[in-house]
Amino acid sequence: MNIQAASKQSDQSIEVVLRSVAERYPSGLVDGQIRDVPRIAFNIRLVTSRLSEDVAICDLGGGIGLFSAGCAAIGMRSILVDDFSDSVNFKHASVPDTVHRPLGVNVVSCDVVAAPPQFAAGSLDVITSFDSMEHWHHSPKALFHQAMTWLRPGGLLVLGVPNCVNLRKRLTVPLGRGKWSSMDDWYEQKSFRGHVREPDIGDLRYIANDLGLKNIEFVGRNWLGYYHRSSAVRLATRVMDIPLRVFPSLCADLYLIGTKNA
């Protein structure tokens, strides 16, 4: 299929494009990428519902995931910034060269917090980061303030994070079940890459105010519940997902959307 042509039809066509991109991945990753299509399509629509598809977008900490590749496939000028040091990156080190770059993604390899890239002031329309900030071992404050200089006036910042106080955790922590990371991930690995600090809506509002964002929105979804290892949690997610969206503070996944002051 013609990826660029399919991307212009409808919201549903974004998922069609993403499935085509997912099939470019190594065979061991294809099923996981296809399963992630609904989440990635939603993340992309957070942008396309507010701005046109013809934008310069930079995703911070996206790894070898589908988002930046999907953005490029629908016509965005897509930049991916990551240190590519998670275990999956070592196992599939060729993915940025075989999937992302052929679609036009500008891949920048660096530690986004400790040694961030340099972009011209006002050169980006959108900056995103999904399920990455909670892994950073240093404060993102300096990075975010620098990133705001990269955004044009009226540009969009989108942060997606796990919610440290979602409904499931409020119910399970009193029962002694609420660890962020497995013992193996923390104790047995030379470098810990798990969750360091998960935020809540209050934390995201603090960041938004610190950056001077306007038109602030908070959106809740429950992607983590659909991917949970427990079948009971997956079933509960299917039942509770849509009702919980009315109360983002209870959702598993939080999004902050804001615009740079024009």
Stockholm file with secondary structure:
# STOCKHOLM 1.0

chainA/1-262         MNIQAASKQSDQSIEVVLRSVAERYPSGLVDGQIRDVPRIAFNIRLVTSRLSEDVAICDLGGGIGLFSAGCAAIGMRSILVDDFSDSVNFKHASVPDTVHRPLGVNVVSCDVVAAPPQFAAGSLDVITSFDSMEHWHHSPKALFHQAMTWLRPGGLLVLGVPNCVNLRKRLTVPLGRGKWSSMDDWYEQKSFRGHVREPDIGDLRYIANDLGLKNIEFVGRNWLGYYHRSSAVRLATRVMDIPLRVFPSLCADLYLIGTKNA
#=GR chainA/1-262 SS CCHHHHTTSCHHHHHHHHHHHHTTSCHHHHHHHHHTHHHHHHHHHHHHTTSCSSCEEEEESCTTCHHHHHHHHTTCEEEEEECCCSHHHHHTTTHIIIIIGGGTCEEEESCTTTSCCCCCTTCEEEEEEESCGGGCSSCSHHHHHHHHHHEEEEEEEEEEEECTTCHHHHHHGGGTCCCSSCHIIIIISSSCCSCSCCCCHHHHHHHHHHHTCEEEEEEEECHHHHTCSCHHHHHHHHHHHHHHTTCGGGSSEEEEEEECCC
#=GC SS_cons         CCHHHHTTSCHHHHHHHHHHHHTTSCHHHHHHHHHTHHHHHHHHHHHHTTSCSSCEEEEESCTTCHHHHHHHHTTCEEEEEECCCSHHHHHTTTHIIIIIGGGTCEEEESCTTTSCCCCCTTCEEEEEEESCGGGCSSCSHHHHHHHHHHEEEEEEEEEEEECTTCHHHHHHGGGTCCCSSCHIIIIISSSCCSCSCCCCHHHHHHHHHHHTCEEEEEEEECHHHHTCSCHHHHHHHHHHHHHHTTCGGGSSEEEEEEECCC
//
